[in-house]
Amino acid sequence: MTAPAPIPFLDLKAQQTRIAADLRRRIDVVLAHCQFILGPEVTELESTLAEFCGAKHCIAISSGTDALQIVLMGEGIGRGDAVFLPAFTYTATAEVVLVLGATPVFVDVDPHTFQIDPIDLERRIAAVKAAGKLKPRALIGVDLFGQPADWVSLSAIATREEIFTIDDCAQSYGASLHGKRLGVQADATAVSFYPSKSLGAYGDAGALFTQDDARAELYHSLRAHGEGTSRYEVLRTGMNGRLDSLQAAVLLSKMTVFAEELAIREEIARYYDARLGNVVTIPARVPDSTSAWAIYAILLPDAATRDRVQTSLREQGVPTAIYYPKPLHHQPAYRDHHTGTALPVSEDLAGRILALPIHPDLDAASRVRVCDAVLSAVSG
Ligand SMILES: Cc1ncc(COP(=O)(O)O)c(C=O)c1O
């Protein structure tokens, strides 16, 4: 008997088929008007995205990384400044800090929700202040895997410490906390529309959200080389953070099915929870929130079990991924910028975490297959 075909970890082809007619129509409009950068689709996308998450301003940006960098540039963050961020995240969160000459200060995460730990944040801020070398300037809180960080606690700390809050919402556009979608919780919110995200373009794309009129104007300027009211008036050092109209057209098309897709992701997560909750550690829900379920990650008891389960799943045609195999403070690019303090939760998670396929085109038979495979791998 031949083994069944592997389940796709992500199925962008199937999604494309669902939106094909609308997608084609929007792409043809761009091809007809030829305003390939910051064209009318970009403006329409900005209104659509802002309305969906309840933010006052949306500025479409070339990528999530560029969106983060623009926010830091807007605050004038650079040499001598400390920017606090979780050690258990994608490299881009820390990279932008170093690119601007500031110092990333790594914070541990909560062992249950995997989100940045407000108690450890307070410790790290106190340590930076006590050392007296760096000025605490900003916090980049990451909404990891689709769930929101604890923005109520984080904002309270930031207000008390007078530091700027940036929500790295690269993985979690569409999620909500205490009845409000992400996009309004921090002083500025940066989103990525990398193709594999819950809302993904067909190339690099991102967005910034803010409630502040002056910052919105500043971000518009920074994304276009620091321009003023006319294109050849240069007010400040900016960058090229502009978005392509074709990517905006793709995202507008995907927005027509996005709410429905979020509901399907939630349905899959609940099915996994119900079938796997007794045998592995399933993702703990952040209280009073909804998730965009970019990633559904389980925890195995130890690294050897994780590796064995991953191999068994691969053999059963179920692909998995490890986000993240190494916390950032252990990465060669960052370890020299770290104080050497242990961040035990991030270090532990890196050895035991395993992400299962979750996407809106995962059909019922595939969901059953994923769970059957995990149950057999764990008991095997
Ligand atoms: C947490 C986090 N921050 C930032 C980024 C960067 O986004 P982009 O790839 O759009 O530059 C990503 C993308 O994977 C991410 O996961």
The ligand as a Gaussian input file, in Angstrom:
#p B3LYP/6-31G(d) Opt

LIG

0 1
 C        7.235000      38.292000      15.388000
 C        7.631000      38.820000      14.034000
 N        8.083000      40.076000      13.942000
 C        8.429000      40.602000      12.761000
 C        8.339000      39.885000      11.592000
 C        8.815000      40.486000      10.321000
 O        7.844000      40.584000       9.325000
 P        8.250000      40.592000       7.781000
 O        8.701000      39.222000       7.419000
 O        6.989000      41.004000       7.084000
 O        9.325000      41.604000       7.618000
 C        7.861000      38.571000      11.632000
 C        7.756000      37.797000      10.386000
 O        7.836000      36.627000      10.281000
 C        7.506000      38.012000      12.891000
 O        7.050000      36.755000      12.996000

